């Protein structure tokens, strides 16, 4: 059982919310779980950029489980606290390169694809910084973490305490 503290605005105390996992995905359907895990592991992208992508997608999708995991992975890969702290506001942050900005813009539009698709402007910016092979690896990375987020959020996966 996992517990999360939630501060209620206007109150001086915090309430304790319990979130129970709905189903153990890997045990209930091990073959698809292994397949998505193998797919995810097959993606070849710079580890630090990949973790930024995973974190940004997880922020957009509200996936606490993946945020917990990938912030730790990013730190282990050498990512800095200031960049992680400002990732949610990357367009206004001074800490990201033009290549990372292009990747993050594409990441957001692919994650939120139903809103406007991927614009020609965002695609063109990505192609300035990534060759075709890298660009497709980036797309696969975005797709993989979106799949994990959807499983984790739908089933209430909770981080280890």
N, C-alpha and C positions, 0 to 999 in steps of 0.2 A: 504494500500500500504506500502511496506517495502522498505527501502533504505539501501544499503550496500556500504561502501566506499572501493574502490579498488585502491591501489597504483600501478601506472604504472612505471615499472623500467626505469630509465633514464630520468624521468620527475620530475619536482619539485612540481607539483600539483597532487591532487587526482581527480579521476573522480567518479561520482556518478552513480551507476548502480541500476536500479529499477527492482525488481523481483516481478512479479504479480502472486499470486496463480492461478493455472489453474482450479481447481475444489475443492469444499468443500466436501471432501470424506465422512464425517459423515452424511451430509445432502443428498448427492446423492445416497448413498447406506448404510442406517443406520443399517440394519441387519448384514452384514458382518463386519462393523465397531465395532458394539457391541460385535460380536463374537470374533474378534481378541483382543479386549480390555479385554474380560472375560478370554480368553486363557492366555494373558499376566499376568493378575492379579492372575491367578491360580498357577503360578510358585513359588515354595518355595525354595529360595536361599538366603544366607546371603546378606542383603541389600547393604552393602559396596562393596562386590564382584560383585554383580549384576550390580551396577552402573558402576564399572570399565569395566565390559563386555559391557554394553550398550554404554559407551563412546568409547571404543576401536573399536567396530564394526562401530559406527557412524563416527569415524575418517577414517577408511578404506573405507567406502562407501561415504564419503564426504557429510554427512547429517548435515547441519548447524542447522536445526530445532531441531533434536534430541540431538545434542551436547549442544545446549543452554539449553534444558530442563534437560538433565541428569547430566551436570556439576553442575547445581543448586541443583538437587536432591542429588548428591554425597556430596556436601558441607553440605546440611541439614542432611545427614546421618552421618556426622562427618569426612568425607574424608578430607585429608590435601592438601594444595595448592602445596606443593612440589611433592607429588605423582601425582596429576592431571597434573602438568606442565611437568612431565617426562613420562607420560603414553604412549605417541606416540613412545617413545624410551625405552620402558620397558626392553628389553633385556640388555641394557647398564646401566640401572638405578639400584642404590643400595637400592631403597626404597620398593621393592616388595618381598614378601615371596616366598618360593619354591612352596607353594600351589597356590598362585596367579599367579606365572609364568606358572605353568602347565595349569591353567585355561585360561590364556591369549594366550598361544601357541595353545591350542585347539580352542579357540575362533577365532583366525586368520585363522587357517586351515579350519574350518567349514565355515567361511565367504567367504574365497577364495577357496572353495572346487573344483572348476573347474581346478585349477592350478596343484594340485598333490593329491587331496583327503586329507584324514587324515592319516598321516604316522603312522606306528607301534610305532615309538619312541615317538611321541607326545601322542598317545593314552596310551601307557604304563606309561608315566610320569603322565598323568591325573589319571590313576587308582591307582597310588601310594598315591595320596592325596585325592581322592574322592571315596566313596563307590558307588555301582551301582545306588542307588536312587539319591544321590547327583549329580553324573555324568550325569544322564538323565535330572535332573532339570537344570543343566548347559547347556546341549545341547538345551533344550527347550528355555532357556533364550536367547541363541545365535540366535536361529531360530526366536523367536518373535521380537527381535530388528532388525534383518535383514528384516523381513516383514515390520515393521514400516518404516525403512529407505527407502525401495523401494517405498512405498506409498508416503512418504514425498518428496523424491527427484523427483520422476516422476511428482508429482502434484505441485511442488514448494511451499510446505508448508513453511510459514515464521514465525519466532518467534515473540511473542508479543514485542512491543517496550516499 
